[in-house]
């Protein structure tokens, strides 16, 4: 963006400052989480806590890296296993469904779209107990499959809805010319349409990942072994048996937010456009 | 329609649909069935008996159920109003022309993407009486004279969870309103200026009316997603103190997984679902009029 006149430049400077101040105030909770994780326990409960960590300590991180059952590293790996698997299942199922709903006319199309839309709006407490019983009968309670299968129920409808709008926006001529060149419906989809839809697929996949990464309740209900808990359930349990040692909890929090920040840095603009296309909130 | 087209559409759509039928459709049906029986921890393995709508009738006389319904409604409405107003103001700011606009607007999105568990704990700590930074800030600004018991006092705890959820929801409102704002053509404002309209006129006569479709669907979606709140409450207050922040979802969960009254928990969840379903139907009617289908 270029600002030519003097008034424009001043205008720009004022708005930048105001926006910067507001953003800093808005993100203060995140800053406070990081600062707390670096403070020694005694400094946290001072009558007037300091805004900067005066004695930086890494013990909140290091002591938990190697702890017995509930250590950060272990939980992080568990979260990664659950979230990546959920992402794969949700994306693999959602891509063809979205393509089908975007490209083919079927008598049930409206009903199907409605079903996907309504699924997004369901409260987790509605299916929690029956899923618990279902998983118990399938003997997959206390395996990673239980939260993975449950988390995918959020990722699939969401991905279908964003990807459908994405596929609709792609030019139909591409498909027609692929057909003329001898592709059948499957090869057109795999070789022509899927590669162009990659930005949409990335957004859908990232959202499925983030939903699963943030899930607390399915993991807590379906997994009772401490060593299998993901980060969210790990931090939650910390609240219970540690008294409240905020620096340790916040260290756990910082670590669990890292993937979010990384994802955010790399695909920020896709996320914003995907969000406005799908217009859905988890 | 050609037969091959029908075949292909089935091959593409059915796997996802079957998955959702097994993992969502069947559980929903089971939940309905569960609410008509008297399943609890004693008879879950045996033969529970069919009791019809008794569970639903019992809810009518359950004070905590009414309290949780009231709480859920208050929480939802206040969250939506606050998120919307703050989101709107930020959207107006960030849709101005300045060099850091897009970068800073994106940065605000982080609060929406974070795991709610972490956000909940972060706020729980900031609101706490011991070492809580919020009271420290309020007192140093002389806004309050003694520490506020945010989470311990039943009359404040609802505000604490509303403030935390507003923080989470602002970016979603901001982004959708910003997108709406960019679709309004510039020359509408220019011709209004020529006709002598001031900033207030433009906002109320042009911006708001043209944003109306975007705003309506934003508010309805906000309602649906806020009404089923669960994680944030479980972490920050667990429904307390003395049910001050008990929501329908947390009440349902407690009945099922703390008291092991599975049928009663299922009943509350179904009532929650019916409310959400009615609102969703309204929403679908709204969007199908615009385009979506």
Interface residues (C-beta under 8 A of the other chain):
Chain A: X1 X3 X11 X12 X15 X16 X18 X19 X20 X22 X23 X26 X27 X29 X30 X32 X33 X36 X44 X45 X46 X48 X49 X93 X94 X96 X97 X99 X100 X101 X103 X104 X105 X106 X107 X109 X110 X112 X113 X114 X115 X116 X117 X118 X119 X121 X122 X123 X124 X125 X126 X127 X128 X129 X130 X131 X133 X134 X149 X150 X152 X153 X156 X157 X160 X185 X189 X210 X213 X214 X216 X217 X221 X231 X232 X235 X236 X239 X244 X246 X249 X250 X253 X256 X257 X260 X261 X263 X264 X268 X269 X271 X272 X275 X276 X279 X280 X281 X282
Chain B: X1 X4 X5 X6 X8 X9 X10 X11 X12 X13 X15 X16 X17 X19 X20 X23 X24 X26 X27 X28 X30 X31 X34 X90 X93 X94 X96 X97 X98 X99 X100 X101 X104 X106 X107 X108 X109 X110 X111 X112 X113 X114 X115 X116 X117 X118 X119 X121 X122 X123 X125 X126 X128 X130 X131 X133 X136 X167 X169 X170 X172 X175 X176 X179 X217 X221 X222 X224 X225 X227 X228 X230 X231 X234 X235 X248 X249 X252 X253 X256 X257 X262 X265 X266 X268 X269 X270 X272 X273 X276 X277 X280 X284 X292 X293
